[in-house]
Amino acid sequence: MLAPLAAAEILEIWPENWKSWRLFCQVSSQWRTGMGGATGLCYEAVYPLIDRAADNPDEWDDLFEDVATMERAALTAMHET
C-alpha cells in the first residue's frame, strides 16, 4: 500500500502534467484487485474521463500513456515488500 505524503512534503506537478495527474487522481479508487492485491486500473472508469479531457486523438493517446505510466509506478510501489 502506498504511504501517504507527510504533511510537510510538497509534491510539485509540472503544468504540462497537470491534466494527466488529475485524471490519475480521479481514478485512484478504481483498482482491480485479486488475491495478491491491486492488479491494475479498471479501464472502464479511465476511458470516459480521458474522452472528456482530451481535445484531440493525439492528446487522448498521451493522456492514456501518462496514466498507464503512473499506474505501473503505483503498482510497483504497492507490491514492494
mmCIF file of the N, C-alpha and C atoms, coordinates in Angstrom:
data_MODEL
# 
_entry.id   MODEL 
# 
loop_
_atom_site.group_PDB 
_atom_site.id 
_atom_site.type_symbol 
_atom_site.label_atom_id 
_atom_site.label_alt_id 
_atom_site.label_comp_id 
_atom_site.label_asym_id 
_atom_site.label_entity_id 
_atom_site.label_seq_id 
_atom_site.pdbx_PDB_ins_code 
_atom_site.Cartn_x 
_atom_site.Cartn_y 
_atom_site.Cartn_z 
_atom_site.occupancy 
_atom_site.B_iso_or_equiv 
_atom_site.pdbx_formal_charge 
_atom_site.auth_seq_id 
_atom_site.auth_comp_id 
_atom_site.auth_asym_id 
_atom_site.auth_atom_id 
_atom_site.pdbx_PDB_model_num 
ATOM 1   N N  . MET A 1 1  ? 0.842   -1.176  0.000   1.00 0.00 ? 1  MET A N  1 
ATOM 2   C CA . MET A 1 1  ? 0.000   0.000   0.000   1.00 0.00 ? 1  MET A CA 1 
ATOM 3   C C  . MET A 1 1  ? 0.883   1.233   0.000   1.00 0.00 ? 1  MET A C  1 
ATOM 4   N N  . LEU A 1 2  ? 0.461   2.255   -0.708  1.00 0.00 ? 2  LEU A N  1 
ATOM 5   C CA . LEU A 1 2  ? 1.230   3.484   -0.787  1.00 0.00 ? 2  LEU A CA 1 
ATOM 6   C C  . LEU A 1 2  ? 1.167   4.240   0.533   1.00 0.00 ? 2  LEU A C  1 
ATOM 7   N N  . ALA A 1 3  ? 2.324   4.737   0.949   1.00 0.00 ? 3  ALA A N  1 
ATOM 8   C CA . ALA A 1 3  ? 2.355   5.551   2.156   1.00 0.00 ? 3  ALA A CA 1 
ATOM 9   C C  . ALA A 1 3  ? 1.832   6.939   1.831   1.00 0.00 ? 3  ALA A C  1 
ATOM 10  N N  . PRO A 1 4  ? 1.025   7.519   2.714   1.00 0.00 ? 4  PRO A N  1 
ATOM 11  C CA . PRO A 1 4  ? 0.535   8.879   2.452   1.00 0.00 ? 4  PRO A CA 1 
ATOM 12  C C  . PRO A 1 4  ? 1.688   9.878   2.518   1.00 0.00 ? 4  PRO A C  1 
ATOM 13  N N  . LEU A 1 5  ? 1.551   10.981  1.806   1.00 0.00 ? 5  LEU A N  1 
ATOM 14  C CA . LEU A 1 5  ? 2.564   12.030  1.868   1.00 0.00 ? 5  LEU A CA 1 
ATOM 15  C C  . LEU A 1 5  ? 2.582   12.637  3.257   1.00 0.00 ? 5  LEU A C  1 
ATOM 16  N N  . ALA A 1 6  ? 3.774   12.935  3.736   1.00 0.00 ? 6  ALA A N  1 
ATOM 17  C CA . ALA A 1 6  ? 3.898   13.607  5.018   1.00 0.00 ? 6  ALA A CA 1 
ATOM 18  C C  . ALA A 1 6  ? 3.277   14.992  4.896   1.00 0.00 ? 6  ALA A C  1 
ATOM 19  N N  . ALA A 1 7  ? 2.792   15.506  5.992   1.00 0.00 ? 7  ALA A N  1 
ATOM 20  C CA . ALA A 1 7  ? 2.109   16.807  5.983   1.00 0.00 ? 7  ALA A CA 1 
ATOM 21  C C  . ALA A 1 7  ? 3.005   17.914  5.423   1.00 0.00 ? 7  ALA A C  1 
ATOM 22  N N  . ALA A 1 8  ? 4.304   17.849  5.680   1.00 0.00 ? 8  ALA A N  1 
ATOM 23  C CA . ALA A 1 8  ? 5.207   18.902  5.235   1.00 0.00 ? 8  ALA A CA 1 
ATOM 24  C C  . ALA A 1 8  ? 5.778   18.633  3.845   1.00 0.00 ? 8  ALA A C  1 
ATOM 25  N N  . GLU A 1 9  ? 5.523   17.463  3.291   1.00 0.00 ? 9  GLU A N  1 
ATOM 26  C CA . GLU A 1 9  ? 6.069   17.115  1.986   1.00 0.00 ? 9  GLU A CA 1 
ATOM 27  C C  . GLU A 1 9  ? 5.260   17.794  0.884   1.00 0.00 ? 9  GLU A C  1 
ATOM 28  N N  . ILE A 1 10 ? 5.969   18.395  -0.062  1.00 0.00 ? 10 ILE A N  1 
ATOM 29  C CA . ILE A 1 10 ? 5.324   19.098  -1.162  1.00 0.00 ? 10 ILE A CA 1 
ATOM 30  C C  . ILE A 1 10 ? 5.532   18.298  -2.434  1.00 0.00 ? 10 ILE A C  1 
ATOM 31  N N  . LEU A 1 11 ? 4.460   18.074  -3.137  1.00 0.00 ? 11 LEU A N  1 
ATOM 32  C CA . LEU A 1 11 ? 4.511   17.356  -4.399  1.00 0.00 ? 11 LEU A CA 1 
ATOM 33  C C  . LEU A 1 11 ? 4.297   18.371  -5.510  1.00 0.00 ? 11 LEU A C  1 
ATOM 34  N N  . GLU A 1 12 ? 5.325   18.568  -6.328  1.00 0.00 ? 12 GLU A N  1 
ATOM 35  C CA . GLU A 1 12 ? 5.234   19.545  -7.410  1.00 0.00 ? 12 GLU A CA 1 
ATOM 36  C C  . GLU A 1 12 ? 4.825   18.842  -8.701  1.00 0.00 ? 12 GLU A C  1 
ATOM 37  N N  . ILE A 1 13 ? 3.767   19.328  -9.322  1.00 0.00 ? 13 ILE A N  1 
ATOM 38  C CA . ILE A 1 13 ? 3.310   18.800  -10.607 1.00 0.00 ? 13 ILE A CA 1 
ATOM 39  C C  . ILE A 1 13 ? 3.572   19.870  -11.660 1.00 0.00 ? 13 ILE A C  1 
ATOM 40  N N  . TRP A 1 14 ? 4.340   19.525  -12.663 1.00 0.00 ? 14 TRP A N  1 
ATOM 41  C CA . TRP A 1 14 ? 4.608   20.470  -13.732 1.00 0.00 ? 14 TRP A CA 1 
ATOM 42  C C  . TRP A 1 14 ? 3.324   20.755  -14.498 1.00 0.00 ? 14 TRP A C  1 
ATOM 43  N N  . PRO A 1 15 ? 3.148   21.959  -15.008 1.00 0.00 ? 15 PRO A N  1 
ATOM 44  C CA . PRO A 1 15 ? 1.908   22.326  -15.704 1.00 0.00 ? 15 PRO A CA 1 
ATOM 45  C C  . PRO A 1 15 ? 1.536   21.385  -16.849 1.00 0.00 ? 15 PRO A C  1 
ATOM 46  N N  . GLU A 1 16 ? 2.529   20.911  -17.597 1.00 0.00 ? 16 GLU A N  1 
ATOM 47  C CA . GLU A 1 16 ? 2.240   20.013  -18.721 1.00 0.00 ? 16 GLU A CA 1 
ATOM 48  C C  . GLU A 1 16 ? 1.769   18.629  -18.274 1.00 0.00 ? 16 GLU A C  1 
ATOM 49  N N  . ASN A 1 17 ? 1.919   18.325  -16.987 1.00 0.00 ? 17 ASN A N  1 
ATOM 50  C CA . ASN A 1 17 ? 1.474   17.035  -16.460 1.00 0.00 ? 17 ASN A CA 1 
ATOM 51  C C  . ASN A 1 17 ? 0.198   17.143  -15.629 1.00 0.00 ? 17 ASN A C  1 
ATOM 52  N N  . TRP A 1 18 ? -0.314  18.340  -15.467 1.00 0.00 ? 18 TRP A N  1 
ATOM 53  C CA . TRP A 1 18 ? -1.452  18.564  -14.569 1.00 0.00 ? 18 TRP A CA 1 
ATOM 54  C C  . TRP A 1 18 ? -2.687  17.766  -14.989 1.00 0.00 ? 18 TRP A C  1 
ATOM 55  N N  . LYS A 1 19 ? -3.012  17.772  -16.264 1.00 0.00 ? 19 LYS A N  1 
ATOM 56  C CA . LYS A 1 19 ? -4.207  17.077  -16.732 1.00 0.00 ? 19 LYS A CA 1 
ATOM 57  C C  . LYS A 1 19 ? -4.087  15.567  -16.487 1.00 0.00 ? 19 LYS A C  1 
ATOM 58  N N  . SER A 1 20 ? -2.913  15.018  -16.742 1.00 0.00 ? 20 SER A N  1 
ATOM 59  C CA . SER A 1 20 ? -2.678  13.588  -16.507 1.00 0.00 ? 20 SER A CA 1 
ATOM 60  C C  . SER A 1 20 ? -2.779  13.255  -15.018 1.00 0.00 ? 20 SER A C  1 
ATOM 61  N N  . TRP A 1 21 ? -2.195  14.108  -14.188 1.00 0.00 ? 21 TRP A N  1 
ATOM 62  C CA . TRP A 1 21 ? -2.233  13.893  -12.745 1.00 0.00 ? 21 TRP A CA 1 
ATOM 63  C C  . TRP A 1 21 ? -3.675  13.924  -12.231 1.00 0.00 ? 21 TRP A C  1 
ATOM 64  N N  . ARG A 1 22 ? -4.445  14.886  -12.702 1.00 0.00 ? 22 ARG A N  1 
ATOM 65  C CA . ARG A 1 22 ? -5.856  14.971  -12.283 1.00 0.00 ? 22 ARG A CA 1 
ATOM 66  C C  . ARG A 1 22 ? -6.623  13.718  -12.679 1.00 0.00 ? 22 ARG A C  1 
ATOM 67  N N  . LEU A 1 23 ? -6.386  13.229  -13.902 1.00 0.00 ? 23 LEU A N  1 
ATOM 68  C CA . LEU A 1 23 ? -7.054  12.001  -14.341 1.00 0.00 ? 23 LEU A CA 1 
ATOM 69  C C  . LEU A 1 23 ? -6.695  10.840  -13.435 1.00 0.00 ? 23 LEU A C  1 
ATOM 70  N N  . PHE A 1 24 ? -5.404  10.713  -13.126 1.00 0.00 ? 24 PHE A N  1 
ATOM 71  C CA . PHE A 1 24 ? -4.972  9.618   -12.256 1.00 0.00 ? 24 PHE A CA 1 
ATOM 72  C C  . PHE A 1 24 ? -5.624  9.732   -10.878 1.00 0.00 ? 24 PHE A C  1 
ATOM 73  N N  . CYS A 1 25 ? -5.693  10.936  -10.358 1.00 0.00 ? 25 CYS A N  1 
ATOM 74  C CA . CYS A 1 25 ? -6.349  11.142  -9.055  1.00 0.00 ? 25 CYS A CA 1 
ATOM 75  C C  . CYS A 1 25 ? -7.838  10.793  -9.120  1.00 0.00 ? 25 CYS A C  1 
ATOM 76  N N  . GLN A 1 26 ? -8.491  11.119  -10.244 1.00 0.00 ? 26 GLN A N  1 
ATOM 77  C CA . GLN A 1 26 ? -9.919  10.825  -10.380 1.00 0.00 ? 26 GLN A CA 1 
ATOM 78  C C  . GLN A 1 26 ? -10.199 9.319   -10.372 1.00 0.00 ? 26 GLN A C  1 
ATOM 79  N N  . VAL A 1 27 ? -9.270  8.525   -10.862 1.00 0.00 ? 27 VAL A N  1 
ATOM 80  C CA . VAL A 1 27 ? -9.498  7.072   -10.912 1.00 0.00 ? 27 VAL A CA 1 
ATOM 81  C C  . VAL A 1 27 ? -8.746  6.337   -9.809  1.00 0.00 ? 27 VAL A C  1 
ATOM 82  N N  . SER A 1 28 ? -8.253  7.061   -8.830  1.00 0.00 ? 28 SER A N  1 
ATOM 83  C CA . SER A 1 28 ? -7.424  6.453   -7.797  1.00 0.00 ? 28 SER A CA 1 
ATOM 84  C C  . SER A 1 28 ? -8.157  5.430   -6.932  1.00 0.00 ? 28 SER A C  1 
ATOM 85  N N  . SER A 1 29 ? -9.462  5.396   -7.002  1.00 0.00 ? 29 SER A N  1 
ATOM 86  C CA . SER A 1 29 ? -10.212 4.382   -6.255  1.00 0.00 ? 29 SER A CA 1 
ATOM 87  C C  . SER A 1 29 ? -10.721 3.266   -7.170  1.00 0.00 ? 29 SER A C  1 
ATOM 88  N N  . GLN A 1 30 ? -10.286 3.262   -8.410  1.00 0.00 ? 30 GLN A N  1 
ATOM 89  C CA . GLN A 1 30 ? -10.809 2.316   -9.403  1.00 0.00 ? 30 GLN A CA 1 
ATOM 90  C C  . GLN A 1 30 ? -9.805  1.201   -9.726  1.00 0.00 ? 30 GLN A C  1 
ATOM 91  N N  . TRP A 1 31 ? -9.273  0.557   -8.695  1.00 0.00 ? 31 TRP A N  1 
ATOM 92  C CA . TRP A 1 31 ? -8.294  -0.513  -8.887  1.00 0.00 ? 31 TRP A CA 1 
ATOM 93  C C  . TRP A 1 31 ? -8.981  -1.860  -8.969  1.00 0.00 ? 31 TRP A C  1 
ATOM 94  N N  . ARG A 1 32 ? -8.532  -2.678  -9.910  1.00 0.00 ? 32 ARG A N  1 
ATOM 95  C CA . ARG A 1 32 ? -8.928  -4.089  -9.934  1.00 0.00 ? 32 ARG A CA 1 
ATOM 96  C C  . ARG A 1 32 ? -8.026  -4.797  -8.936  1.00 0.00 ? 32 ARG A C  1 
ATOM 97  N N  . THR A 1 33 ? -8.600  -5.677  -8.157  1.00 0.00 ? 33 THR A N  1 
ATOM 98  C CA . THR A 1 33 ? -7.818  -6.373  -7.146  1.00 0.00 ? 33 THR A CA 1 
ATOM 99  C C  . THR A 1 33 ? -8.035  -7.873  -7.243  1.00 0.00 ? 33 THR A C  1 
ATOM 100 N N  . GLY A 1 34 ? -7.055  -8.588  -6.779  1.00 0.00 ? 34 GLY A N  1 
ATOM 101 C CA . GLY A 1 34 ? -7.120  -10.041 -6.714  1.00 0.00 ? 34 GLY A CA 1 
ATOM 102 C C  . GLY A 1 34 ? -6.558  -10.489 -5.376  1.00 0.00 ? 34 GLY A C  1 
ATOM 103 N N  . MET A 1 35 ? -6.257  -11.761 -5.287  1.00 0.00 ? 35 MET A N  1 
ATOM 104 C CA . MET A 1 35 ? -5.744  -12.317 -4.032  1.00 0.00 ? 35 MET A CA 1 
ATOM 105 C C  . MET A 1 35 ? -4.415  -11.658 -3.620  1.00 0.00 ? 35 MET A C  1 
ATOM 106 N N  . GLY A 1 36 ? -3.640  -11.197 -4.585  1.00 0.00 ? 36 GLY A N  1 
ATOM 107 C CA . GLY A 1 36 ? -2.353  -10.583 -4.285  1.00 0.00 ? 36 GLY A CA 1 
ATOM 108 C C  . GLY A 1 36 ? -2.407  -9.068  -4.179  1.00 0.00 ? 36 GLY A C  1 
ATOM 109 N N  . GLY A 1 37 ? -3.606  -8.500  -4.197  1.00 0.00 ? 37 GLY A N  1 
ATOM 110 C CA . GLY A 1 37 ? -3.744  -7.050  -4.115  1.00 0.00 ? 37 GLY A CA 1 
ATOM 111 C C  . GLY A 1 37 ? -4.118  -6.444  -5.454  1.00 0.00 ? 37 GLY A C  1 
ATOM 112 N N  . ALA A 1 38 ? -3.768  -5.192  -5.642  1.00 0.00 ? 38 ALA A N  1 
ATOM 113 C CA . ALA A 1 38 ? -4.121  -4.467  -6.865  1.00 0.00 ? 38 ALA A CA 1 
ATOM 114 C C  . ALA A 1 38 ? -3.407  -5.085  -8.067  1.00 0.00 ? 38 ALA A C  1 
ATOM 115 N N  . THR A 1 39 ? -4.133  -5.174  -9.179  1.00 0.00 ? 39 THR A N  1 
ATOM 116 C CA . THR A 1 39 ? -3.558  -5.722  -10.413 1.00 0.00 ? 39 THR A CA 1 
ATOM 117 C C  . THR A 1 39 ? -3.532  -4.693  -11.533 1.00 0.00 ? 39 THR A C  1 
ATOM 118 N N  . GLY A 1 40 ? -4.258  -3.615  -11.403 1.00 0.00 ? 40 GLY A N  1 
ATOM 119 C CA . GLY A 1 40 ? -4.292  -2.578  -12.422 1.00 0.00 ? 40 GLY A CA 1 
ATOM 120 C C  . GLY A 1 40 ? -5.550  -1.751  -12.285 1.00 0.00 ? 40 GLY A C  1 
ATOM 121 N N  . LEU A 1 41 ? -5.599  -0.678  -13.023 1.00 0.00 ? 41 LEU A N  1 
ATOM 122 C CA . LEU A 1 41 ? -6.783  0.178   -13.011 1.00 0.00 ? 41 LEU A CA 1 
ATOM 123 C C  . LEU A 1 41 ? -7.914  -0.445  -13.814 1.00 0.00 ? 41 LEU A C  1 
ATOM 124 N N  . CYS A 1 42 ? -9.122  -0.113  -13.442 1.00 0.00 ? 42 CYS A N  1 
ATOM 125 C CA . CYS A 1 42 ? -10.315 -0.519  -14.178 1.00 0.00 ? 42 CYS A CA 1 
ATOM 126 C C  . CYS A 1 42 ? -10.467 0.464   -15.343 1.00 0.00 ? 42 CYS A C  1 
ATOM 127 N N  . TYR A 1 43 ? -10.095 0.014   -16.532 1.00 0.00 ? 43 TYR A N  1 
ATOM 128 C CA . TYR A 1 43 ? -10.073 0.924   -17.672 1.00 0.00 ? 43 TYR A CA 1 
ATOM 129 C C  . TYR A 1 43 ? -11.461 1.380   -18.098 1.00 0.00 ? 43 TYR A C  1 
ATOM 130 N N  . GLU A 1 44 ? -12.500 0.685   -17.683 1.00 0.00 ? 44 GLU A N  1 
ATOM 131 C CA . GLU A 1 44 ? -13.854 1.160   -17.966 1.00 0.00 ? 44 GLU A CA 1 
ATOM 132 C C  . GLU A 1 44 ? -14.121 2.484   -17.267 1.00 0.00 ? 44 GLU A C  1 
ATOM 133 N N  . ALA A 1 45 ? -13.392 2.757   -16.191 1.00 0.00 ? 45 ALA A N  1 
ATOM 134 C CA . ALA A 1 45 ? -13.510 4.039   -15.496 1.00 0.00 ? 45 ALA A CA 1 
ATOM 135 C C  . ALA A 1 45 ? -12.566 5.080   -16.090 1.00 0.00 ? 45 ALA A C  1 
ATOM 136 N N  . VAL A 1 46 ? -11.450 4.629   -16.654 1.00 0.00 ? 46 VAL A N  1 
ATOM 137 C CA . VAL A 1 46 ? -10.436 5.539   -17.181 1.00 0.00 ? 46 VAL A CA 1 
ATOM 138 C C  . VAL A 1 46 ? -10.856 6.138   -18.527 1.00 0.00 ? 46 VAL A C  1 
ATOM 139 N N  . TYR A 1 47 ? -11.320 5.282   -19.437 1.00 0.00 ? 47 TYR A N  1 
ATOM 140 C CA . TYR A 1 47 ? -11.610 5.733   -20.806 1.00 0.00 ? 47 TYR A CA 1 
ATOM 141 C C  . TYR A 1 47 ? -12.583 6.910   -20.894 1.00 0.00 ? 47 TYR A C  1 
ATOM 142 N N  . PRO A 1 48 ? -13.721 6.891   -20.193 1.00 0.00 ? 48 PRO A N  1 
ATOM 143 C CA . PRO A 1 48 ? -14.643 8.030   -20.328 1.00 0.00 ? 48 PRO A CA 1 
ATOM 144 C C  . PRO A 1 48 ? -14.039 9.344   -19.838 1.00 0.00 ? 48 PRO A C  1 
ATOM 145 N N  . LEU A 1 49 ? -13.202 9.276   -18.813 1.00 0.00 ? 49 LEU A N  1 
ATOM 146 C CA . LEU A 1 49 ? -12.579 10.504  -18.317 1.00 0.00 ? 49 LEU A CA 1 
ATOM 147 C C  . LEU A 1 49 ? -11.567 11.050  -19.317 1.00 0.00 ? 49 LEU A C  1 
ATOM 148 N N  . ILE A 1 50 ? -10.819 10.159  -19.958 1.00 0.00 ? 50 ILE A N  1 
ATOM 149 C CA . ILE A 1 50 ? -9.882  10.612  -20.981 1.00 0.00 ? 50 ILE A CA 1 
ATOM 150 C C  . ILE A 1 50 ? -10.662 11.183  -22.172 1.00 0.00 ? 50 ILE A C  1 
ATOM 151 N N  . ASP A 1 51 ? -11.781 10.525  -22.528 1.00 0.00 ? 51 ASP A N  1 
ATOM 152 C CA . ASP A 1 51 ? -12.615 11.038  -23.618 1.00 0.00 ? 51 ASP A CA 1 
ATOM 153 C C  . ASP A 1 51 ? -13.025 12.482  -23.360 1.00 0.00 ? 51 ASP A C  1 
ATOM 154 N N  . ARG A 1 52 ? -13.385 12.789  -22.119 1.00 0.00 ? 52 ARG A N  1 
ATOM 155 C CA . ARG A 1 52 ? -13.835 14.136  -21.782 1.00 0.00 ? 52 ARG A CA 1 
ATOM 156 C C  . ARG A 1 52 ? -12.691 15.125  -21.692 1.00 0.00 ? 52 ARG A C  1 
ATOM 157 N N  . ALA A 1 53 ? -11.508 14.655  -21.296 1.00 0.00 ? 53 ALA A N  1 
ATOM 158 C CA . ALA A 1 53 ? -10.378 15.560  -21.063 1.00 0.00 ? 53 ALA A CA 1 
ATOM 159 C C  . ALA A 1 53 ? -9.575  15.866  -22.320 1.00 0.00 ? 53 ALA A C  1 
ATOM 160 N N  . ALA A 1 54 ? -9.519  14.927  -23.245 1.00 0.00 ? 54 ALA A N  1 
ATOM 161 C CA . ALA A 1 54 ? -8.668  15.093  -24.426 1.00 0.00 ? 54 ALA A CA 1 
ATOM 162 C C  . ALA A 1 54 ? -9.319  15.990  -25.463 1.00 0.00 ? 54 ALA A C  1 
ATOM 163 N N  . ASP A 1 55 ? -8.521  16.877  -26.013 1.00 0.00 ? 55 ASP A N  1 
ATOM 164 C CA . ASP A 1 55 ? -9.010  17.784  -27.052 1.00 0.00 ? 55 ASP A CA 1 
ATOM 165 C C  . ASP A 1 55 ? -8.887  17.200  -28.456 1.00 0.00 ? 55 ASP A C  1 
ATOM 166 N N  . ASN A 1 56 ? -8.058  16.157  -28.607 1.00 0.00 ? 56 ASN A N  1 
ATOM 167 C CA . ASN A 1 56 ? -7.858  15.539  -29.919 1.00 0.00 ? 56 ASN A CA 1 
ATOM 168 C C  . ASN A 1 56 ? -7.294  14.129  -29.723 1.00 0.00 ? 56 ASN A C  1 
ATOM 169 N N  . PRO A 1 57 ? -7.265  13.312  -30.767 1.00 0.00 ? 57 PRO A N  1 
ATOM 170 C CA . PRO A 1 57 ? -6.784  11.934  -30.624 1.00 0.00 ? 57 PRO A CA 1 
ATOM 171 C C  . PRO A 1 57 ? -5.341  11.819  -30.136 1.00 0.00 ? 57 PRO A C  1 
ATOM 172 N N  . ASP A 1 58 ? -4.475  12.731  -30.535 1.00 0.00 ? 58 ASP A N  1 
ATOM 173 C CA . ASP A 1 58 ? -3.091  12.667  -30.064 1.00 0.00 ? 58 ASP A CA 1 
ATOM 174 C C  . ASP A 1 58 ? -3.001  12.927  -28.562 1.00 0.00 ? 58 ASP A C  1 
ATOM 175 N N  . GLU A 1 59 ? -3.793  13.891  -28.081 1.00 0.00 ? 59 GLU A N  1 
ATOM 176 C CA . GLU A 1 59 ? -3.802  14.157  -26.644 1.00 0.00 ? 59 GLU A CA 1 
ATOM 177 C C  . GLU A 1 59 ? -4.395  12.974  -25.891 1.00 0.00 ? 59 GLU A C  1 
ATOM 178 N N  . TRP A 1 60 ? -5.409  12.326  -26.465 1.00 0.00 ? 60 TRP A N  1 
ATOM 179 C CA . TRP A 1 60 ? -6.002  11.133  -25.841 1.00 0.00 ? 60 TRP A CA 1 
ATOM 180 C C  . TRP A 1 60 ? -4.910  10.085  -25.634 1.00 0.00 ? 60 TRP A C  1 
ATOM 181 N N  . ASP A 1 61 ? -4.128  9.828   -26.676 1.00 0.00 ? 61 ASP A N  1 
ATOM 182 C CA . ASP A 1 61 ? -3.040  8.847   -26.573 1.00 0.00 ? 61 ASP A CA 1 
ATOM 183 C C  . ASP A 1 61 ? -2.023  9.245   -25.506 1.00 0.00 ? 61 ASP A C  1 
ATOM 184 N N  . ASP A 1 62 ? -1.669  10.522  -25.472 1.00 0.00 ? 62 ASP A N  1 
ATOM 185 C CA . ASP A 1 62 ? -0.699  10.996  -24.484 1.00 0.00 ? 62 ASP A CA 1 
ATOM 186 C C  . ASP A 1 62 ? -1.226  10.850  -23.060 1.00 0.00 ? 62 ASP A C  1 
ATOM 187 N N  . LEU A 1 63 ? -2.489  11.224  -22.852 1.00 0.00 ? 63 LEU A N  1 
ATOM 188 C CA . LEU A 1 63 ? -3.082  11.104  -21.521 1.00 0.00 ? 63 LEU A CA 1 
ATOM 189 C C  . LEU A 1 63 ? -3.152  9.648   -21.083 1.00 0.00 ? 63 LEU A C  1 
ATOM 190 N N  . PHE A 1 64 ? -3.545  8.772   -21.992 1.00 0.00 ? 64 PHE A N  1 
ATOM 191 C CA . PHE A 1 64 ? -3.614  7.361   -21.648 1.00 0.00 ? 64 PHE A CA 1 
ATOM 192 C C  . PHE A 1 64 ? -2.234  6.821   -21.277 1.00 0.00 ? 64 PHE A C  1 
ATOM 193 N N  . GLU A 1 65 ? -1.229  7.173   -22.056 1.00 0.00 ? 65 GLU A N  1 
ATOM 194 C CA . GLU A 1 65 ? 0.131   6.720   -21.766 1.00 0.00 ? 65 GLU A CA 1 
ATOM 195 C C  . GLU A 1 65 ? 0.612   7.243   -20.413 1.00 0.00 ? 65 GLU A C  1 
ATOM 196 N N  . ASP A 1 66 ? 0.302   8.497   -20.106 1.00 0.00 ? 66 ASP A N  1 
ATOM 197 C CA . ASP A 1 66 ? 0.692   9.068   -18.818 1.00 0.00 ? 66 ASP A CA 1 
ATOM 198 C C  . ASP A 1 66 ? 0.023   8.343   -17.654 1.00 0.00 ? 66 ASP A C  1 
ATOM 199 N N  . VAL A 1 67 ? -1.277  8.099   -17.771 1.00 0.00 ? 67 VAL A N  1 
ATOM 200 C CA . VAL A 1 67 ? -1.995  7.406   -16.703 1.00 0.00 ? 67 VAL A CA 1 
ATOM 201 C C  . VAL A 1 67 ? -1.457  5.980   -16.551 1.00 0.00 ? 67 VAL A C  1 
ATOM 202 N N  . ALA A 1 68 ? -1.184  5.306   -17.660 1.00 0.00 ? 68 ALA A N  1 
ATOM 203 C CA . ALA A 1 68 ? -0.647  3.945   -17.598 1.00 0.00 ? 68 ALA A CA 1 
ATOM 204 C C  . ALA A 1 68 ? 0.736   3.936   -16.933 1.00 0.00 ? 68 ALA A C  1 
ATOM 205 N N  . THR A 1 69 ? 1.539   4.956   -17.183 1.00 0.00 ? 69 THR A N  1 
ATOM 206 C CA . THR A 1 69 ? 2.854   5.054   -16.547 1.00 0.00 ? 69 THR A CA 1 
ATOM 207 C C  . THR A 1 69 ? 2.707   5.224   -15.041 1.00 0.00 ? 69 THR A C  1 
ATOM 208 N N  . MET A 1 70 ? 1.784   6.088   -14.619 1.00 0.00 ? 70 MET A N  1 
ATOM 209 C CA . MET A 1 70 ? 1.544   6.265   -13.187 1.00 0.00 ? 70 MET A CA 1 
ATOM 210 C C  . MET A 1 70 ? 0.971   4.998   -12.570 1.00 0.00 ? 70 MET A C  1 
ATOM 211 N N  . GLU A 1 71 ? 0.129   4.294   -13.318 1.00 0.00 ? 71 GLU A N  1 
ATOM 212 C CA . GLU A 1 71 ? -0.432  3.028   -12.847 1.00 0.00 ? 71 GLU A CA 1 
ATOM 213 C C  . GLU A 1 71 ? 0.697   2.025   -12.568 1.00 0.00 ? 71 GLU A C  1 
ATOM 214 N N  . ARG A 1 72 ? 1.631   1.869   -13.509 1.00 0.00 ? 72 ARG A N  1 
ATOM 215 C CA . ARG A 1 72 ? 2.739   0.927   -13.327 1.00 0.00 ? 72 ARG A CA 1 
ATOM 216 C C  . ARG A 1 72 ? 3.588   1.318   -12.120 1.00 0.00 ? 72 ARG A C  1 
ATOM 217 N N  . ALA A 1 73 ? 3.870   2.602   -11.966 1.00 0.00 ? 73 ALA A N  1 
ATOM 218 C CA . ALA A 1 73 ? 4.665   3.067   -10.827 1.00 0.00 ? 73 ALA A CA 1 
ATOM 219 C C  . ALA A 1 73 ? 3.935   2.794   -9.509  1.00 0.00 ? 73 ALA A C  1 
ATOM 220 N N  . ALA A 1 74 ? 2.634   3.034   -9.489  1.00 0.00 ? 74 ALA A N  1 
ATOM 221 C CA . ALA A 1 74 ? 1.847   2.788   -8.271  1.00 0.00 ? 74 ALA A CA 1 
ATOM 222 C C  . ALA A 1 74 ? 1.818   1.300   -7.948  1.00 0.00 ? 74 ALA A C  1 
ATOM 223 N N  . LEU A 1 75 ? 1.645   0.464   -8.967  1.00 0.00 ? 75 LEU A N  1 
ATOM 224 C CA . LEU A 1 75 ? 1.629   -0.985  -8.728  1.00 0.00 ? 75 LEU A CA 1 
ATOM 225 C C  . LEU A 1 75 ? 2.971   -1.460  -8.188  1.00 0.00 ? 75 LEU A C  1 
ATOM 226 N N  . THR A 1 76 ? 4.055   -0.936  -8.730  1.00 0.00 ? 76 THR A N  1 
ATOM 227 C CA . THR A 1 76 ? 5.384   -1.303  -8.242  1.00 0.00 ? 76 THR A CA 1 
ATOM 228 C C  . THR A 1 76 ? 5.513   -0.919  -6.769  1.00 0.00 ? 76 THR A C  1 
ATOM 229 N N  . ALA A 1 77 ? 5.113   0.296   -6.429  1.00 0.00 ? 77 ALA A N  1 
ATOM 230 C CA . ALA A 1 77 ? 5.197   0.747   -5.038  1.00 0.00 ? 77 ALA A CA 1 
ATOM 231 C C  . ALA A 1 77 ? 4.298   -0.081  -4.126  1.00 0.00 ? 77 ALA A C  1 
ATOM 232 N N  . MET A 1 78 ? 3.100   -0.431  -4.589  1.00 0.00 ? 78 MET A N  1 
ATOM 233 C CA . MET A 1 78 ? 2.175   -1.212  -3.765  1.00 0.00 ? 78 MET A CA 1 
ATOM 234 C C  . MET A 1 78 ? 2.689   -2.613  -3.492  1.00 0.00 ? 78 MET A C  1 
ATOM 235 N N  . HIS A 1 79 ? 3.439   -3.176  -4.444  1.00 0.00 ? 79 HIS A N  1 
ATOM 236 C CA . HIS A 1 79 ? 3.863   -4.572  -4.318  1.00 0.00 ? 79 HIS A CA 1 
ATOM 237 C C  . HIS A 1 79 ? 5.279   -4.729  -3.787  1.00 0.00 ? 79 HIS A C  1 
ATOM 238 N N  . GLU A 1 80 ? 5.942   -3.624  -3.439  1.00 0.00 ? 80 GLU A N  1 
ATOM 239 C CA . GLU A 1 80 ? 7.261   -3.726  -2.829  1.00 0.00 ? 80 GLU A CA 1 
ATOM 240 C C  . GLU A 1 80 ? 7.116   -4.295  -1.430  1.00 0.00 ? 80 GLU A C  1 
ATOM 241 N N  . THR A 1 81 ? 8.059   -5.136  -1.077  1.00 0.00 ? 81 THR A N  1 
ATOM 242 C CA . THR A 1 81 ? 7.997   -5.728  0.263   1.00 0.00 ? 81 THR A CA 1 
ATOM 243 C C  . THR A 1 81 ? 9.102   -5.238  1.135   1.00 0.00 ? 81 THR A C  1 
# 
